[in-house]
Amino acid sequence: MDCDVRDLGLAEKGRERIEWAAAEMRVLALIRERFEKERPLEGVRIGACLHVTTETANLVETLAAGGAEVALCASNPLSTQDDVAAALCEQAGVDVFAIRGEDNETYYRHINAVLDHRPHVTMDDGADLVSLLHRERPEQIGEVFGGTEETTTGVIRLRAMAADGALRYPIVSVNDADTKHLFDNRFGTGQSTVDAIMRATNLLFAGRTVVVCGFGMCGRGVASRARGLGARVVVTEVDPLPALEAAMEGYQVMPLREAARIGDVFVTVTGDTSVIRREHLEVMKDGAVLANAGHFDVEIDKRALEELSEGRRRRIREFVDEYRLPDGRRLNLLGEGRLVNLAAGEGHPAAVMDMSFANQALSVEWVVRTRGTLTPGVHPVPDDIDAEVARLKLRAMGIEIDALTPEQEDYLRSWEQGT
Ligand code: ADE
């Protein structure tokens, strides 16, 4: 295969870990079985820019089972699991371009390598692939008949492109499916972020003050899991509605300039830039831990950390950079300010990625089936796909639910009956 990975010798270890994840991805397994029989993606070239993890490997193998040829690169320089990249290249016939810790130039070279495979369908997590394609290789866009986008940040970028009239083909916003953001963003980000912070620091959460910046679905997950471990959780927000929800959930809500003075652990989950800035860093306590769980490494001002510490930085643990300020205070940045759950942990657990990636696989099938009929722009996941993923997940979990009686159905259709 055409690959650029760290070490093909890691393939066996990668294979075992991919199998381990597969046991938790039962919805995707059902889709794979059907794809093997029906081959709905026969002859389709897919260019994917996703976190290269055991869960993504199961998605890519499902697409390949459906007949697709897949080329894969990383959607973050620090999220690649090198053993998985090796296994996909060596054993699954996938062209993989991903090396954990790759520099910026290599990151974009790898995206270009995926585009060299002339994809018909793009799969993105953060919209770097789509953005590069539109900016630097527009002559190829006519060959692409659709795409999918995994994450909140990517969907925001695509909507900005569409508003500018720049987006030239249809892309399905997988993130907006209920069976994606209500589960992956909340339970996935919640657990994997707290897990990664614990792995990186071995910190006790009980009794600590954890400041969660942003109370979207991801922020809700982080806040609830930190509280479950006994932390005192403070939420900061810019939007009155989620701020009110956080307050009524029992979290303390205050501006970051106040929270900065009392926090032990800070987690940014906003999707926006420059959330924790110099003025916040200046008043933080000695030993404060800073982690970002938003898509890009722009939420914590790393340059301000460099300037304040006048270059006194050391890697004190594998995923912890300690910045020492002139007055002796130490601020600890995890995973270089990149997505902490993938940089210092393994990302979301397979059981939740099962639902996100079932939506991905079914959305790709839909894009292929409806080829030529969708207008350029951002399209929601069709409701029947969302409902099917929920139904299959319940089945996989061995959970049955009730059905409406005919009388209840009639009642819901009627408007005459009241008090
Ligand atoms: N995004 C968050 N967690 C992930 C995982 N485990 N695999 C792929 N993408 C992810």
Residues whose N, C-alpha, C, O or C-beta is under 5 A from the ligand:
A	BS01	ADE	H51 T53 E55 T56 E346 G347 H348
